Amino acid sequence: PQVAESLLVKADVCRFEGLREYVYLVLNFFAFYGYAACILVYYFQNEEAQPSFMRTVLLHLPNADADWLGNAVGDFMWTVEPIVILGSPLVAQSITKDTKKKEKVA
């Protein structure tokens, strides 16, 4: 029983770590998309001559708005990511502590 409970705790921690990696992927995808919008606006400055797929990529926003919003999204995502990185050990530790408390009660 002790080994099984230990493995269940480790499984919960691994599940949390996998979820955390998925959150990193999503955050970095949006950061990449935001900063890529800034680059695209720089190279396609003439809004009237932009191809239709470029307008779609920029969410049909004017260049100035797409540049500002892309930069804001990238900065926000790269602000949230360190918070997730710094907070994740606390969450992982609380998962193991909750399980140890349940063991003492039982």
Backbone as numpy.savetxt, mean C-alpha at the origin, in Angstrom:
# Nx Ny Nz CAx CAy CAz Cx Cy Cz
-0.76 -30.84 21.97 -1.58 -29.62 21.97 -0.73 -28.36 21.97
0.38 -28.36 22.70 1.24 -27.20 22.78 1.86 -26.89 21.42
2.28 -27.92 20.70 2.90 -27.73 19.40 1.87 -27.22 18.40
0.67 -27.76 18.46 -0.39 -27.33 17.54 -0.74 -25.86 17.77
-0.84 -25.46 19.02 -1.15 -24.06 19.31 -0.02 -23.14 18.85
1.21 -23.59 19.02 2.36 -22.80 18.57 2.33 -22.64 17.05
1.99 -23.72 16.35 1.90 -23.64 14.90 0.76 -22.73 14.44
-0.34 -22.74 15.17 -1.47 -21.87 14.83 -1.09 -20.40 15.00
-0.32 -20.10 16.05 0.14 -18.73 16.26 1.07 -18.32 15.12
1.98 -19.19 14.77 2.89 -18.89 13.66 2.13 -18.72 12.35
1.08 -19.49 12.15 0.27 -19.37 10.95 -0.44 -18.01 10.92
-0.93 -17.58 12.08 -1.57 -16.26 12.14 -0.58 -15.15 11.83
0.62 -15.25 12.35 1.65 -14.24 12.09 2.02 -14.25 10.61
2.17 -15.44 10.03 2.49 -15.53 8.59 1.36 -14.96 7.74
0.13 -15.21 8.12 -1.01 -14.66 7.40 -0.98 -13.13 7.47
-0.69 -12.59 8.63 -0.58 -11.15 8.77 0.55 -10.59 7.91
1.69 -11.28 7.90 2.82 -10.81 7.09 2.49 -10.84 5.60
1.75 -11.84 5.16 1.32 -11.89 3.77 0.38 -10.76 3.43
-0.54 -10.47 4.33 -1.46 -9.35 4.13 -0.70 -8.04 4.08
0.29 -7.91 4.94 1.11 -6.71 4.96 1.84 -6.52 3.63
2.38 -7.59 3.08 3.06 -7.52 1.79 2.08 -7.10 0.68
0.86 -7.58 0.75 -0.16 -7.19 -0.22 -0.46 -5.69 -0.09
-0.54 -5.20 1.14 -0.77 -3.76 1.36 0.39 -2.96 0.79
1.63 -3.42 0.97 2.79 -2.74 0.37 2.65 -2.67 -1.14
2.23 -3.78 -1.75 2.07 -3.81 -3.20 1.04 -2.79 -3.66
-0.09 -2.73 -2.99 -1.15 -1.78 -3.38 -0.68 -0.35 -3.18
-0.05 -0.06 -2.05 0.43 1.29 -1.79 1.45 1.72 -2.84
2.37 0.84 -3.16 3.40 1.18 -4.14 2.84 1.25 -5.56
1.79 0.49 -5.86 1.15 0.61 -7.16 0.57 2.01 -7.33
-0.16 2.48 -6.33 -0.75 3.82 -6.43 0.32 4.90 -6.44
1.40 4.70 -5.67 2.50 5.67 -5.71 3.13 5.70 -7.09
3.35 4.54 -7.68 3.92 4.47 -9.03 2.99 5.15 -10.03
1.70 4.86 -9.93 0.74 5.45 -10.86 0.73 6.97 -10.73
0.76 7.46 -9.49 0.76 8.90 -9.27 1.99 9.58 -9.83
3.15 9.03 -9.54 4.38 9.65 -10.05 4.52 9.46 -11.56
3.98 8.36 -12.09 4.01 8.16 -13.54 3.14 9.21 -14.23
2.03 9.60 -13.60 1.18 10.64 -14.18 1.97 11.95 -14.31
2.79 12.25 -13.34 3.61 13.47 -13.41 4.57 13.41 -14.60
5.17 12.26 -14.81 6.11 12.10 -15.92 5.38 12.19 -17.26
4.22 11.55 -17.35 3.45 11.60 -18.59 3.02 13.02 -18.93
2.60 13.77 -17.92 2.20 15.16 -18.15 3.39 15.98 -18.65
4.56 15.69 -18.12 5.76 16.42 -18.54 6.06 16.17 -20.02
5.96 14.91 -20.45 6.31 14.58 -21.83 5.18 14.81 -22.83
3.95 14.88 -22.38 2.81 15.15 -23.24 2.15 16.45 -22.79
2.86 17.56 -22.96 2.39 18.84 -22.43 1.21 19.41 -23.22
1.15 19.15 -24.50 0.07 19.68 -25.32 -1.18 18.81 -25.13
-2.15 19.32 -24.39 -3.34 18.54 -24.08 -4.16 18.21 -25.32
-4.17 19.10 -26.29 -4.98 18.87 -27.49 -4.39 17.79 -28.38
-3.09 17.58 -28.31 -2.44 16.59 -29.16 -2.23 15.25 -28.45
-2.71 15.11 -27.22 -2.52 13.87 -26.50 -3.37 12.76 -27.11
-2.81 11.56 -27.22 -3.62 10.43 -27.69 -4.74 10.12 -26.68
-5.78 9.48 -27.16 -6.94 9.22 -26.29 -6.57 8.31 -25.12
-5.67 7.33 -25.33 -5.28 6.47 -24.22 -4.55 7.26 -23.14
-3.83 8.32 -23.55 -3.13 9.15 -22.57 -4.13 9.93 -21.73
-5.19 10.42 -22.35 -6.23 11.12 -21.61 -6.89 10.17 -20.60
-7.07 8.92 -21.01 -7.68 7.94 -20.12 -6.75 7.64 -18.95
-5.47 7.49 -19.23 -4.50 7.22 -18.16 -4.48 8.36 -17.16
-4.65 9.58 -17.66 -4.64 10.76 -16.78 -6.03 11.07 -16.22
-6.95 10.13 -16.36 -8.30 10.23 -15.81 -9.08 11.42 -16.37
-8.77 11.80 -17.60 -9.42 12.91 -18.30 -9.31 14.24 -17.53
-8.25 14.36 -16.77 -8.01 15.61 -16.03 -7.12 16.52 -16.87
-7.23 17.82 -16.66 -6.25 18.72 -17.30 -4.85 18.40 -16.78
-3.84 18.74 -17.56 -2.47 18.38 -17.20 -2.07 18.89 -15.82
-2.43 20.11 -15.51 -2.04 20.67 -14.21 -2.68 19.89 -13.07
-3.95 19.53 -13.23 -4.63 18.78 -12.17 -4.09 17.35 -12.07
-3.81 16.72 -13.22 -3.26 15.37 -13.20 -1.88 15.36 -12.56
-1.09 16.37 -12.83 0.24 16.48 -12.23 0.13 16.65 -10.72
-0.74 17.55 -10.29 -0.89 17.81 -8.86 -1.44 16.58 -8.14
-2.50 15.99 -8.71 -3.12 14.84 -8.07 -2.17 13.64 -8.05
-1.44 13.42 -9.13 -0.49 12.32 -9.16 0.59 12.48 -8.11
1.11 13.68 -7.99 2.13 13.95 -6.97 1.57 13.77 -5.57
0.34 14.25 -5.36 -0.29 14.13 -4.03 -0.53 12.67 -3.68
-1.01 11.88 -4.64 -1.26 10.46 -4.38 0.05 9.74 -4.07
1.09 9.99 -4.87 2.37 9.36 -4.62 2.95 9.72 -3.26
2.88 10.99 -2.91 3.38 11.42 -1.60 2.57 10.82 -0.46
1.26 10.77 -0.62 0.41 10.20 0.44 0.71 8.72 0.63
0.84 7.98 -0.46 1.12 6.55 -0.35 2.47 6.30 0.31
3.45 7.12 -0.03 4.77 6.94 0.57 4.86 7.56 1.96
3.80 8.19 2.41 3.70 8.59 3.81 3.03 7.49 4.62
2.04 6.85 4.03 1.32 5.77 4.71 2.20 4.53 4.84
3.00 4.25 3.82 3.81 3.02 3.84 4.74 2.94 5.05
5.50 3.98 5.40 6.33 3.86 6.61 5.53 3.67 7.89
4.32 4.23 7.93 3.48 4.02 9.10 3.11 2.54 9.21
2.79 1.93 8.08 2.47 0.50 8.07 3.71 -0.31 8.46
4.86 0.08 7.93 6.10 -0.65 8.24 6.42 -0.55 9.73
6.30 0.64 10.29 6.64 0.82 11.70 5.60 0.22 12.63
4.35 0.16 12.19 3.29 -0.36 13.05 3.13 -1.87 12.98
3.63 -2.49 11.93 3.39 -3.93 11.77 4.04 -4.80 12.85
5.22 -4.49 13.37 5.73 -5.32 14.47 4.84 -5.28 15.71
4.22 -4.15 15.95 3.32 -4.05 17.11 2.10 -4.94 16.92
1.58 -4.97 15.69 0.43 -5.82 15.42 0.81 -7.29 15.52
1.96 -7.65 14.96 2.42 -9.04 15.03 2.65 -9.45 16.48
3.18 -8.55 17.27 3.42 -8.85 18.68 2.10 -9.02 19.43
1.11 -8.20 19.08 -0.18 -8.33 19.75 -0.88 -9.64 19.39
-0.63 -10.14 18.18 -1.21 -11.43 17.80 -0.65 -12.53 18.70
0.64 -12.50 18.93 1.25 -13.55 19.77 0.86 -13.37 21.23
0.72 -12.13 21.70 0.32 -11.89 23.09 -1.11 -12.34 23.34
-2.02 -12.08 22.39 -3.41 -12.50 22.55 -3.50 -14.01 22.68
-2.69 -14.71 21.92 -2.71 -16.17 21.98 -2.16 -16.66 23.29
-1.11 -15.99 23.79 -0.54 -16.41 25.09 -1.53 -16.16 26.22
-2.31 -15.05 26.13 -3.33 -14.78 27.15 -4.41 -15.85 27.13
-4.79 -16.30 25.94 -5.80 -17.35 25.83 -5.29 -18.64 26.41
-3.99 -18.93 26.25 -3.41 -20.15 26.80 -3.44 -20.12 28.33
-3.17 -18.94 28.93 -3.16 -18.83 30.39 -4.57 -18.99 30.96
-5.57 -18.48 30.23 -6.94 -18.58 30.70 -7.42 -20.01 30.65
-7.06 -20.73 29.60 -7.54 -22.10 29.41 -6.88 -23.09 30.32
